[in-house]
């Protein structure tokens, strides 16, 4: 055995309101990749603040054990996509080869870090570099991403992430301003974008990021200011309202598709949860929070949006226009969410 893989999840004892922490320590043997040959745990991070301290203490103790060099705290589900671990190995190997000494680390963010990765989730990553990428490095990385995309499976074709230098990661004034080299979901071409140069991505990286290679992400940057993340959340909510309103009457666009409509509702729940808690959890955690924290009148809209998320695949939903009544109700909900952020 050359180490262990850790799985963390919260649970409720015997259907009672007694919350506790599950810790699964799985032996990992040489040659088995990320050590993922076991049933997956979907809720791969504790979703309750009171359990976070316990989880962090356990991780810290294990990662500072004598065999820390062989310990990998990678929390990567092998379901619903068994190909995911091998695609991540391809990504890490490709980035290592192309960046060489310029590489600091490769980390998972998004739902693979916050929890509840599902059939329609992106495979979100962040690569931290020592310095800015050269034009030659960008060309080589694009070729690498095109090769992975050509493997044809869902994880290979839904990688999404950015490359950010360590210096830029620690420049507060550049957040939301300085563009990064970014791979959009489904693309094979790197483009300049501020998509991942945001406070919430930094928060996920530091507090929930899954390390594939490189140092503990907590050593890369200081804690994200809660008020900065709340301000960013409120700004993002206002932007979504404007974009949604602009597309609501179009024949077919992103926000008025079945996917966009349900995504808008679920994302608003998560953003309100973030604004209230100062921490980022999964979409499912946001839905569970919204059921109890928001006015009951929104319950039906939220439940229908979650059913759409779980019951109908993205490739179908994105090509179909949402119901007109659902779109109108969603716009009202988004405006309500903005008001909640402004109080």
Legacy VTK file of the C-alpha trace (Angstrom):
# vtk DataFile Version 3.0
C-alpha trace
ASCII
DATASET POLYDATA
POINTS 343 float
0.000 0.000 0.000
1.446 3.377 -0.960
-1.099 5.607 0.757
-4.771 6.176 1.236
-7.643 8.029 -0.375
-9.994 9.939 1.911
-13.745 10.263 1.490
-15.665 12.658 3.698
-19.445 12.959 3.896
-21.985 14.061 6.442
-24.949 11.947 7.487
-27.963 11.664 9.749
-28.179 8.859 12.283
-31.266 6.653 11.952
-33.291 9.438 10.332
-32.874 11.576 13.433
-31.481 15.103 13.559
-28.117 13.818 14.776
-25.560 14.910 12.232
-22.213 13.207 12.100
-19.165 12.864 9.895
-18.355 9.800 7.796
-14.641 9.265 7.192
-13.655 6.523 4.761
-9.930 5.761 4.552
-9.341 3.491 1.571
-5.943 1.819 1.024
-4.398 2.690 -2.319
-1.984 0.348 -4.060
0.605 1.182 -6.678
-0.787 1.084 -10.194
-4.429 1.761 -9.414
-4.375 5.436 -10.353
-6.209 7.571 -7.829
-7.307 4.535 -5.823
-10.892 4.713 -7.001
-11.837 1.040 -7.274
-14.591 1.180 -4.670
-18.218 2.353 -4.528
-18.381 6.145 -4.909
-19.396 8.614 -2.244
-21.359 11.429 -3.885
-21.504 13.878 -0.965
-17.741 14.076 -0.917
-17.389 17.042 1.386
-19.176 17.811 4.634
-21.982 20.250 3.982
-22.373 21.561 7.526
-20.084 24.236 8.962
-20.001 22.549 12.363
-18.456 19.465 10.761
-15.873 21.351 8.715
-13.545 21.829 11.666
-13.601 18.132 12.459
-12.985 17.229 8.818
-10.099 19.690 8.562
-8.509 18.370 11.747
-8.708 14.791 10.480
-7.197 15.743 7.140
-4.401 17.742 8.739
-3.521 14.893 11.083
-3.398 12.334 8.279
-1.520 14.560 5.870
1.191 15.308 8.421
1.635 11.625 9.258
5.047 10.001 8.575
3.909 8.684 5.180
2.696 12.081 3.982
4.746 11.831 0.783
2.615 8.883 -0.333
-0.689 10.269 0.929
-3.050 11.693 -1.695
-6.236 13.317 -0.435
-7.897 13.099 -3.830
-11.679 12.861 -3.678
-12.748 11.922 -7.175
-15.894 9.869 -7.838
-15.710 7.065 -10.388
-19.451 7.358 -10.979
-21.498 8.356 -12.873
-18.515 8.426 -15.270
-16.027 5.563 -14.762
-13.703 7.265 -17.274
-13.229 10.324 -15.058
-10.119 9.150 -13.135
-8.298 8.210 -16.343
-9.181 11.551 -17.969
-7.827 13.394 -14.945
-4.624 11.374 -15.183
-4.378 12.420 -18.845
-4.912 16.051 -17.853
-2.285 16.002 -15.113
0.260 14.178 -17.269
-0.326 16.576 -20.152
-0.028 19.682 -17.997
3.117 18.337 -16.319
4.707 17.649 -19.693
3.837 20.995 -21.272
4.516 23.267 -18.298
7.417 21.393 -16.703
9.152 23.685 -14.193
6.475 26.374 -14.604
3.839 24.174 -12.941
2.810 24.745 -9.327
-0.244 22.484 -9.126
-3.428 21.114 -10.688
-6.654 21.274 -8.668
-10.301 20.360 -9.076
-12.868 23.052 -8.322
-16.591 23.180 -9.156
-18.854 20.311 -8.124
-15.972 17.839 -7.912
-14.779 19.975 -5.009
-18.002 21.266 -3.459
-19.899 17.996 -3.850
-22.810 16.365 -5.683
-21.086 15.899 -9.048
-23.711 14.492 -11.419
-24.432 13.549 -15.032
-24.595 17.174 -16.211
-21.693 18.561 -14.189
-18.657 20.133 -15.798
-15.217 18.810 -14.900
-13.852 22.052 -13.453
-10.125 22.464 -12.907
-7.618 25.187 -12.083
-3.931 25.052 -12.975
-1.615 27.267 -10.931
1.660 28.274 -12.572
4.817 29.994 -11.379
4.720 32.553 -14.172
2.596 33.621 -17.108
2.205 31.233 -20.046
4.309 31.796 -23.137
2.717 31.712 -26.583
4.461 28.405 -27.213
3.047 26.944 -23.989
-0.467 28.055 -24.947
-0.160 26.325 -28.323
1.131 23.136 -26.702
-1.624 23.140 -24.087
-4.269 23.641 -26.769
-2.947 20.606 -28.627
-3.064 18.628 -25.390
-6.664 19.654 -24.698
-7.661 18.796 -28.274
-6.123 15.342 -27.860
-8.024 14.726 -24.611
-11.258 16.013 -26.166
-10.840 13.519 -29.017
-11.034 10.625 -26.541
-14.779 11.110 -26.889
-16.166 10.336 -23.432
-18.203 12.840 -21.404
-15.426 13.881 -18.965
-12.967 14.360 -21.837
-15.375 16.684 -23.648
-16.557 18.650 -20.607
-13.315 19.825 -19.071
-13.544 23.484 -18.075
-10.876 25.498 -16.356
-8.191 28.155 -16.356
-4.476 28.711 -15.944
-3.491 31.310 -13.346
-0.086 32.383 -12.089
0.703 32.318 -8.393
1.317 36.064 -8.430
-2.050 36.811 -10.037
-3.787 34.447 -7.638
-2.637 36.773 -4.854
-3.527 40.125 -6.430
-6.899 41.216 -4.996
-7.123 44.223 -7.302
-6.982 41.916 -10.355
-9.989 39.779 -9.375
-12.641 40.008 -12.082
-10.410 42.292 -14.152
-7.360 40.414 -15.425
-8.152 37.746 -17.994
-6.736 34.223 -17.803
-6.158 31.513 -20.360
-9.475 29.657 -20.135
-10.827 26.401 -21.594
-14.600 26.637 -21.962
-16.777 23.581 -21.438
-16.714 21.538 -24.644
-13.989 23.602 -26.292
-10.500 22.649 -27.453
-9.250 26.232 -27.727
-7.840 28.358 -24.935
-9.271 31.873 -24.847
-8.772 34.932 -22.670
-11.488 35.266 -20.021
-12.083 36.431 -16.447
-14.445 33.463 -15.953
-12.292 31.857 -13.237
-10.527 34.977 -11.977
-13.189 35.424 -9.325
-13.395 35.405 -5.539
-15.649 32.352 -5.425
-13.174 30.273 -7.454
-10.395 31.283 -5.068
-12.606 30.298 -2.126
-13.346 26.869 -3.602
-9.667 26.340 -4.431
-8.498 27.190 -0.931
-11.284 25.694 1.161
-12.551 22.785 -0.964
-10.061 22.307 -3.787
-9.072 18.743 -4.643
-5.328 18.504 -5.151
-4.320 16.324 -8.097
-0.708 17.436 -7.996
1.055 20.238 -6.152
1.043 21.755 -2.669
-1.928 22.099 -0.343
-4.030 24.896 -1.878
-4.259 26.570 1.532
-0.564 27.406 1.163
-1.122 29.217 -2.133
-3.336 32.098 -1.028
-4.779 33.827 2.002
-8.406 33.257 3.082
-10.920 34.964 0.815
-12.617 37.982 2.454
-16.246 37.066 3.104
-17.515 40.524 2.201
-15.671 40.418 -1.119
-17.363 37.141 -1.981
-20.762 38.488 -0.911
-20.300 41.590 -3.064
-19.312 39.419 -6.016
-22.376 37.216 -5.460
-24.728 40.212 -5.454
-23.136 41.589 -8.635
-23.415 38.200 -10.337
-27.088 37.919 -9.365
-27.860 41.306 -10.938
-26.021 40.295 -14.105
-27.993 37.036 -14.375
-31.283 38.946 -14.016
-30.307 41.285 -16.855
-29.181 38.422 -19.110
-32.257 36.322 -18.336
-34.628 39.223 -19.009
-32.878 39.971 -22.309
-33.343 36.385 -23.546
-36.743 35.489 -22.117
-38.690 36.325 -25.303
-36.163 35.057 -27.858
-37.017 31.964 -29.942
-34.265 29.914 -28.253
-31.241 31.042 -26.262
-29.294 29.786 -23.274
-31.392 31.299 -20.492
-34.787 30.517 -22.015
-33.887 26.881 -22.729
-35.064 24.167 -20.346
-31.483 23.826 -19.151
-30.935 27.560 -18.680
-34.243 28.086 -16.860
-33.648 25.307 -14.326
-29.976 26.266 -13.991
-30.972 29.855 -13.203
-33.231 28.723 -10.353
-30.730 26.286 -8.840
-27.828 28.689 -9.214
-29.842 31.451 -7.533
-30.497 29.125 -4.590
-26.798 28.369 -4.301
-25.831 32.030 -4.619
-28.302 33.065 -1.930
-26.905 30.292 0.257
-23.393 31.602 -0.403
-24.452 35.159 0.391
-26.046 34.076 3.665
-23.358 31.628 4.824
-20.204 33.166 3.373
-19.254 29.719 2.055
-19.899 27.813 -1.162
-21.679 24.483 -1.157
-23.185 22.361 -3.933
-26.358 23.046 -5.923
-28.115 20.304 -3.965
-27.042 21.873 -0.676
-28.409 25.182 -1.961
-31.739 23.549 -2.792
-31.979 21.954 0.654
-31.166 25.288 2.293
-33.700 27.150 0.122
-36.508 24.758 1.082
-36.301 26.015 4.655
-34.839 29.515 4.311
-36.921 31.036 1.505
-40.613 31.821 1.291
-42.747 28.680 0.697
-44.231 30.244 -2.444
-40.985 29.452 -4.299
-40.948 25.796 -3.264
-42.689 24.442 -6.359
-40.404 26.310 -8.765
-37.316 25.071 -6.944
-38.493 21.448 -6.832
-39.355 21.470 -10.536
-35.940 22.920 -11.353
-34.226 20.180 -9.371
-36.329 17.541 -11.124
-35.192 18.973 -14.466
-31.581 18.823 -13.303
-31.816 15.208 -12.216
-34.314 13.824 -14.706
-33.434 15.229 -18.129
-30.010 15.325 -19.774
-28.310 18.558 -20.804
-28.127 17.598 -24.483
-31.941 17.483 -24.582
-32.724 20.451 -22.337
-30.392 22.890 -24.054
-32.216 22.417 -27.390
-35.742 22.954 -26.064
-37.382 26.216 -25.053
-38.673 26.324 -21.490
-42.349 26.741 -20.663
-43.399 30.398 -20.848
-44.931 30.352 -17.364
-41.773 28.792 -15.909
-39.670 31.512 -17.527
-41.858 34.282 -16.117
-41.837 32.742 -12.634
-38.074 32.267 -12.817
-37.503 35.927 -13.683
-39.620 36.909 -10.673
-37.569 34.555 -8.493
-34.294 36.007 -9.760
-35.473 39.540 -8.973
-36.505 38.344 -5.531
-33.013 36.870 -5.067
-31.412 40.191 -5.992
-33.549 41.968 -3.405
-32.451 39.417 -0.790
-28.813 40.210 -1.597
-29.393 43.948 -1.246
-30.941 43.893 2.217
LINES 1 344
343 0 1 2 3 4 5 6 7 8 9 10 11 12 13 14 15 16 17 18 19 20 21 22 23 24 25 26 27 28 29 30 31 32 33 34 35 36 37 38 39 40 41 42 43 44 45 46 47 48 49 50 51 52 53 54 55 56 57 58 59 60 61 62 63 64 65 66 67 68 69 70 71 72 73 74 75 76 77 78 79 80 81 82 83 84 85 86 87 88 89 90 91 92 93 94 95 96 97 98 99 100 101 102 103 104 105 106 107 108 109 110 111 112 113 114 115 116 117 118 119 120 121 122 123 124 125 126 127 128 129 130 131 132 133 134 135 136 137 138 139 140 141 142 143 144 145 146 147 148 149 150 151 152 153 154 155 156 157 158 159 160 161 162 163 164 165 166 167 168 169 170 171 172 173 174 175 176 177 178 179 180 181 182 183 184 185 186 187 188 189 190 191 192 193 194 195 196 197 198 199 200 201 202 203 204 205 206 207 208 209 210 211 212 213 214 215 216 217 218 219 220 221 222 223 224 225 226 227 228 229 230 231 232 233 234 235 236 237 238 239 240 241 242 243 244 245 246 247 248 249 250 251 252 253 254 255 256 257 258 259 260 261 262 263 264 265 266 267 268 269 270 271 272 273 274 275 276 277 278 279 280 281 282 283 284 285 286 287 288 289 290 291 292 293 294 295 296 297 298 299 300 301 302 303 304 305 306 307 308 309 310 311 312 313 314 315 316 317 318 319 320 321 322 323 324 325 326 327 328 329 330 331 332 333 334 335 336 337 338 339 340 341 342
